[in-house]
Amino acid sequence: MGAEEDVAMDDKAKRMRDLLSSFYSPDPNSTSSTPPLNAVSRFATLDTINTTAFDPDQYMNLLVQKSNLEGLLHRHVEMAAEIKNLDTDLQMLVYENYNKFVSATDTIKRMKNNIVGMETNMEQLLEKIMSVQSKSDGVNTSLFEKREHIEKLHRTRNLLRKVQFIYDLPARLAKCIKSEAYADAVKYYTGAMPIFKAYGNSSFQDCKRASEEAIAVITKNLQGKVFSDSDSIQARAEAVMLLKQLNFPVDNLKVQLFEKLEQFLVDLHLESKEIPHASADQGSLPESATSAAHEASIREFAEAVRAYRAIFHDSEQQLSRLAQNLPKMHFEAAQQHIKKRLASSNLVAMLRIIWTDVLLMDEVLPEAGLRDFTMEAAHVAVKQYVSSRFSHLLLDISGAVVKVGNQMEGTEEEYSLEATLEASKKALVHGSMDVLLDFRQLLDENLELLSKLRDLIVDWVQEGFQDFFRKLNDHFHLLSGKKYSASQDLSFRERIQGDKILPGLVLLLAQLSVFVEQNAIPRLTEEIASSFSGGRSRGYENGPAFIPAEICRTFRAAGEKFLQHYINMRTQKISVVLNKRFTTPNWVKHKEPREVHMFVDLLLQELDSIVNEVKSLLPEGLNRKHRRTDSNGSTTSSRSNPLRDDRMVRSNTQKARSQLLESHLAKLFKQKMEIFTKVEHTQESVITTIIKLCLKSLQEFVRLQTFNRSGFQQIQLDIHFLKTTLKDAADDEAAVDFLLDEVIVASAERCLDPIPLEPPILDRLTQAKLAKTSEQGNTS
């Protein structure tokens, strides 16, 4: 019995589980897709307890195989808890369903009680409706004849009114013509048109003919109003609308009216071109009055465009093109002013006027896209303005430097290199500061058009300065004759080509390059960092637009190049004098020297002009003079020593030459002197370098000639005089003495009979020359 009861309980639980599963299953067809038993047994896992194909025996066998005793006990506790929870959930579901069944039963009972008396009420309502309908039919039957008579009289009265209106129409039209109430006349005539079409050839023939004559007059007057300049654009547009209502062909009128709009736009453009001049002219009308007049004109134009669009609905594209011409012509005028020297305040005033006009027109014609169009045009105009300001700054600086060259070429006009250098520095610094101030005003203006371009303006300013200094460097090279640019103006190139490049100009360019590197760039860098930082339109991958270090390197190299070019130009000119001196006479037949040769005077004059030029532009050096006692090298020529000088006075020429050979051997053991060092931007360095190069050239010219005894003695006398006069001019006295001694040694090597003058004779001739020079200086 106990076994049978257990089987009955298992069947009951299984049936209850199936019922609950079928009721609450999310997929009703899930039971139909149960896998075969052999497949279940084959792939059975512990998770099959929640499926419909659950096999208890197989689950227990699998659980016993996979778990130990402790795991089985733990699983037992878990399953007992799950069974308890399921029983509780089942009980709650049963309670909830029972409550729902009870509530549904109560609702059905109430509905049954409410419907019991409804049928009787509906029958009573139907009886009342039928009674009202029978009485309404009786009233309609009794009043039918009177209603028909009243409606007939009303139709007759309306017809008489229409007939009376038709007969009175010619008089009405005449009154409208007299009072110029053309809108009322058109309204009356269009209202009578159906009657004229139906009865115009019979009963109302005279009225139709008189009305048409009046309408012809009205049409003519309306056409005259369209083409009248005294009437406003709005009045002419209204006239076109009335003609259109009269079925008049208005295509020609459309063309004519559009031409009027175009002419109005041209007049508006001419008026706006005078606004920048008015703002700059103190004697003109106040700026507020001028702006108010322009605003009134643009509003009138906007209303005309609005009326034209209302009349001709298919004219949006045509009006869009016309509206775009407004900012286009404004910007064309602005670009013409930008090519001149336009102040930033005037540019801002022009942009403000343009933006105001665009906002007014955009309200009337948003389809034209005037905002975007104006932004693109403003992008081009402001960029052109930035480029133009840098171009004018470049012309100012270049013009100041070129003016120096023109003054130096003239013989009558005096000039000052020092003053010109200061003027050029001032033009560079003050001009750059003025440019930054103008650009700063563009950024500070509270104008939407400029606010959207702020990052671009910052990048344009930085790129502009980078490009400006690059072009300035090219200009400097062009002015110095070191570089030719095909993009330069022809008249500008003609002023600086060929032998018109003057050394003083080249030295001035060298000093300007140093000023740009050491003063101008640091100051501009600070200003740009404080006021023009934050531009991001270039992108971080392209790097910064303004690179001060690169500009400094460029001008540092340019300054060194110009300085070296100046030295080369000066030494080349002196080399021409030396060449004439040594190639003209026949040195083999030279006469005995009587005095210092005149070429020495020419050489000293050239050196004096160089010294004056250099001292007017370059600063003094910090280093002290390099005297003979300061030199760490040889203080005498490697081929000139006291022993050799004593032997040179001997009459035996062969012994003198033998002594020269000995001096060559001794030279191998002498310490070398550093003659040519790096040139610095100081007075002493440049003057000393030029003197060294000139003396070196003198030595080379001597080596190319062959001298007799008199020629050698003339060279000795000239060099002795130069040694006396050049000792204060050069910074490195030891090197100058060394080179002068080298000239004497070279002339002795090239002499057929190298017997020098005695020192007393040299001193006497030198003092005579100094006295003569001093006397000429006092006389002049």
Secondary structure, 3 states (H helix, E strand, C coil): CHHHHHHHHHHHHHHHHHHHHHHHCCCHHHHHHCCCHHHHHHCCCHHHHHCCCCCHHHHHHHHHHHCCHHHHHHHHHHHHHHHHHHHHHHHHHHHHHHHHHHHHHHHHHHHHHHCCCHHHHHHHHHHHHHHHHHHHHHHHHHHHHHHHHHHHHHHHHHHHHHHHHHHHHHHHHHHHHHHCCHHHHHHHHHHHHHHHHHHCCCCCHHHHHHHHHHHHHHHHHHHHHHCCCCCCHHHHHHHHHHHHHCCCCCHHHHHHHHHHHHHHHHHHHHHHHCHHHHHHCCCCCCHHHHHHHHHHHHHHHHHHHHHHHHHCCCCHHHHHHHHHHHHHHHHHHHHHHHHCCCCHHHHHHHHHHHHHHHHHHHHHCHHHCHHHHHHHHHHHHHHHHHHHHHHHHHHHHHHHHHHHHHHHHCCCCCCCHHHHHHHHHHHHHHHHHHHHHHHHHHHHCCCHHHHCCHHHHHHHHHHHHHHHHHHHHHHHHHHHCCCCCCCCCHHHHHCCCHHHCCHHHHHHHHHHHHHHHHHHHHHHHHHHHHHCCCCCCCCHHHCCCCCHHHHHHHHHHHHHHHHHHHHHHHHHHHHHHHHHHHHCCCHHHCCCCCCCCHHHHHHHHHHHHHHHHHHHHCCCCCCCCECHHHCCCCCCCCCCCHHHHHHHCCCCHHHHHHHHHHHHHHHCCCCCCCCCCCCCCCHHHHHHHHHHHHHHHHHHHHHCCCECHHHHHHHHHHHHHHHHHCCCCCCEHHHHHHHHHHHHHHHHHCECCCCCCCHHHHHHHHHHHHHHHHHHHHHC
